[in-house]
């Protein structure tokens, strides 16, 4: 006989778990695109959070200075 250890039964994720994980990763990717990639790479700021927090683009000088 062989001395190989017995294999273990591994529970695979259910279809619902896979769907939930896929949707969560798609939402995370969309948020990263909108809040990080578009502003930094293309100068497109769809959220306008920079104005809200008083942060301008790279090298921006606040008005009055």
GIMO-V497125 format. One record per helix or strand. SS is the DSSP state (alpha for helix, beta for strand). FROM is the first residue (numbers start at 1). TO is the last residue. If there is no record, write none. Layout:
((SS FROM TO) (SS FROM TO))
//
This chain:
((alpha 15 42) (alpha 49 53))
//
